[in-house]
């Protein structure tokens, strides 16, 4: 293998790919990245057996070949080099890296030993705008669970219902659902939240159409010269839509910024009580007020004015409420609930494509 590539392109590719490589894995080669020429391009790949990422970059290829090299060393070394052209030459499993003033040799491992994710054959393929997908996934991923004892809840669900593609996640304490786009495919996929985090990083500022291909076991995202393959989670996702109430006894419509501010202030006094805050909605005064108590520090009550229908109170986790409010982008939000022990629904009154539910705490 012999080729030339720019430091900027190689550094960017290693930055995207190398995070997946892990030195803590039982297979030592999984701490390496695969450096391989494909036609007139260079492909950098890494995998942890659950997720695989490949970045394709332009290169001047003199002789084709492939080798695996330590991911951490390669990333740190290339990022330290000055911008310009880098020469790569493979000789007897040693990768010679040279520029005008730097010459290095990195010991490699045969590419034949590098595990490759199986190709998706006879899969379904559809497309979606990358920016739309990114925004939608960012709005739901915080609701996915990190508890590995319930693996189904550690994923993000992508499913098509009535000709629309939805993303949803829940940890049983909160639930977020986003209406993404039109889609007439048969889609019901449970993707690990860890893979979604990598996908969000890969998409970056990319604002073009990306391709999605999947079968029963894997999903492939292709965007911006990057391929991400992830194993799907096997299991039955809960029928979460049964949790979403359709009518409410209490509803407050108010400025999102106002609700964020009073929740933030109240959360400071709620640290002792694991974030517990009591929200009171009063139709007579036209206000939503939040009370929090810290037995050692004191107590706080903060209120915001809005359009109120009905009166009642409910106790929530302040961090969950702030996470939900930050997921919205509109100026206003509706805060709706029925009784003290029933779920709270947050929505944008001017945009119906995102719903966030928070289960109450026992006050």
N, C-alpha and C positions, 0 to 999 in steps of 0.2 A: 504494500500500500504506500502510495506517495501522492501528496496533494498539497495545495496551498489554500489557506482560508484566512479571513480577516479576524483579528483579535476580538473585534466588537461582536461579530456574529457567533463565534465560538463561545465567548464568555456569556452571551445571552442564552444560548442553547443549554450550556451547562447549568446556568442559574435556574432554568425552568425544570430541567430533568433531574439534576443530582439530588434534589430533596427526597426523591422516592427511594433512592439507594440507602440501605441501612446496614451499618456495621454490626448491629445487634442481632441480625438474623442468623439462623443456624447454618445457612449456606454462605460461606465466605464470599463467593462470587457476586452475591447480591449487594455487596458494598462497592461494586464496580459499575462503571457505565460502559455500554457497548459503543465503540466508535467504528462506523461502517460506511463504506462508500456505496451509493446506489445511483448508478448512472453518473451524471455530472453533479451530484449533490452528496453532501455528507450528512449522515443520520446519527444523532446522539440519542441513546436509549437507556432507560433504567427501569427496574421493576422490583417490587417486593412480593410478587406472586399474586397479590390481590389487585394491584394497580400497576399499569405499565404506561410510561410516557415516552414518546419519541418526538424529537424536533428535527426538521429537515432544513438544512441551510445550503446556500450556494457555495460551490468550491471549484477550484481548478484541479481536476483529478488527472494525474499522470498515470497512476497504476492503482487498480482497485484492490480492496482488501478489507479485513476486519480484525479488531482486537478489543479486549476489555481491559480497562485501567482503573485504578482506585478513584472513586468519584470525588472524595473530599480533597485529595491531593491535586487532582486535575483541575477542579473548580478554583481552589485557592491559588494555584500557580498561574493559570490563564488569566484570572482577574488581576493578578499583580503585574502582568506584562503591559508595556505601553501599547497604544493603538497602532495598528499597521498589519502587515502580512505575516502570517506564521506558516512555516514549513513543517509538515508532518511526514515522517517516513518510518515505515515499519521494517525492522530487520531482526529476524530470529526472536520474535515475541517481545521485542523491546521497541518502544515508540520513541523515536528521536524527534524532539521539538526544538525548533531553532528560529530565531529572528536575527536582526542585525547584531545584537549585543548579548543575546542569551542562547545558550545551548544546553539542553537537558535531555536525559534519557529516563523514561518511566518504564519499569518492568510491568509487562502485561500478562494476562491469562488468555488462553485460547478462546476465541469467540464461540467455538463449537460447544463449550461447556455452559454458555449463557442460556438461561431458561427463557423461552419465548412464549408469550401468551398465545393460545390457539386462535387461529383466524375464525372470524364469524362468517359462516357459510349459510346461504339461504335465509339471511336475516332481513328484517324490515328496515327500510331507510326512509327518513324524512328530514326536512330542513326547518330551521328556525333562525331568526335574527339573533346574533350572539349577544347583543346588548340587552335585548328583551329577556333572553334566558338568564343572563347574569343578574339583572335586577330582580327577577322573580325568585331565583334561588337564594339570593341574599335576604329576601324578605321572609323566607320560610326556614332556612337552615338552623337558625338559633333555637327553633322549637324541637329539633331532633335530640334524642336522648344520647348520653354518653355512657349509659349503663349497659355493659356487655352481657349482662345476665338476661336481657331482653333484646336480642340482636335485631329483631324486626323494627324496633323503635329507634335504632341507631341509623336508620336510612331515611332518605327523602323519596317519597312516592311521586312518580310521574305517571299520570293516567289520563286517558281520553274519555270524556263523558259528554254525550250529546253534541259531538262534533267540536269540542273544545279541549285543549290540553291544559291540565292542571298540575301544579306542584304542591305537595302537602308534606308536613312533618308534625309529629307530636311526640312528647315524652310522657304523656298521660296527665301532666299538670297544665300544659298549654298546647295549643294547636294553631297552626298557621296554614292557610290555603291561598294560592295565587292562581288566577285565571291567566294563562300565558298567551295563547294564540289559538287560531282555528287549526284543527287537525282531524283528518278523516281516517287515520290509521287505527289499528287495534293495539293500543299501548297500555300496559300496566307493568311498570318496572320499579323495583325497589333498589335504589342506588345507595351505597355506603356514604355517609356524610363526609368521611375522610376523602373520598374520591371527588365529591362535590367541592370541597375546599380547594383541592388541586385544580379542578376545572375552572373555578372562579379566578384563580391566580393566572391560569393559562389564557383565559379570554381577555383579561386586562381591558384595554381600551378598544379592542376589536369590535367594529360595528358593522359587520357584514353578515351574509348568510353562512351558517355553519351546518355541517351534515351530521346526522345522528343515525347510527346503524346498530341493531340489537337482535339477539335471539333470546332463547330462554335462560341463558347462563351469563352472557356478557353484553356490555354496551360499549360502543366506540363513538367518541366525539372527535370531530375533525374541524379545527379552526386555526387560521393564522399559521399554517405550516406545522402545526402540532397535532399529534394523535394521542388521545388518552383512551386506554382500554381499562375497564373495571369489571370485576366479577359482581354479578347481582346478588343481593341477599335473598336467600330462599326462605319463604315463609308467607303466611297469610296476614296481610295488613288489616288492622281493625277498620270496621265500617264507621269512620270518624264523622261522617255527615249526620249521623243520628244525634251527635252531640250538639249540633248547631241549632239553637232555638230559632223559631220563625216569628215569634211575637214576644213583646216585652211589656212589663208593668212599669218599668222605669227607664227613661232615656234622657241623656244629656248630650246636647250638641254644643261644642265649644271650640275655641281656638286651640289647635294642637300645641302651640308654643306655651300657652298658659297652663295646660295640663302637664306638660313636661316640667315646667318650672316648679309647680306646687308639689309634684311627685318627687322631684330631686331634693327639694328642701325637706320634705317629710321623710325621705329615705335616710337622711343623716341621723334622725332620731330613732330609726327603726333597726339599726344595726344589731342591737342587743336582742331583739326579738326575731331574728332571722329574716328581716325585711318586711315584717308584718305591718301593714297600714290599713286603717279603716276609712273607707270612702263613704261619705254621706251625701246623698242627692236630695235637695229640698226644692220642691216645685214652688212653694210660697215665696221664698227668698230669691229664687232663680239662680241658685249657686250650687256648685259641687265643692265640698270641703273634704280635706284629708287630714286625719288625726293620727299621730304616731307618738308612742310613749317609750322613753328610755328610763328605767327605774333609777339608774345611777346619775343620769345627766339632766333629765327634765322631760318636757313634752312640747309638742308643736301642733298647731292647727293652721292650715293654709287653705285658701279658697279661691275659686275662679268662677266668674260669671258666665252664663251661657243660656241657651234655650232649653228649658227643663220641662219634661212631661213625667209626672209621677214622682213619688218620694220613697226613699228607702236607703238602706246602708248595706255594705258588703266589705269583707276583709280580704285583701289580696297581698301577694308578694310584690314589693315595690320594684325589685329588679326585673321581674317578668313584665310589669306594666311599662317600665322605661324601655325595655327591649322592644316591646310591641309599638310604642309610640315612635321610636326612632326608625322603625321599618316603614312608616308611612311617609309620604312626600308632600301630601296636600296641606293646606292651611288649617283645615278643620277636621275634627274627628267626632264620631258619635260613640258614646259609652253607654251600653245598654245591659240590663240584667233584670231578673225576675225576683227571686228570693235570695236570702243570705247564703244558701248552699247550692245555688244553681250557677251555671257558667256565665261569665261576662263576655260580651261580644264588642269588639272595637272595629269600626269601619270608617271609611272616608265617605261622607254623605254625598260627595260630588263624583265619586268613582267607585263602582261596585265590584272591581276585579280582585280585591284583597280583603280577607277576613282573618281576624286574630281573636282566638278565644283563650281566656285564662280561667282556670278553675279556682274557686274561692278557698281561703283558709278557714278553719274553724275558729271563730273569734272567741 
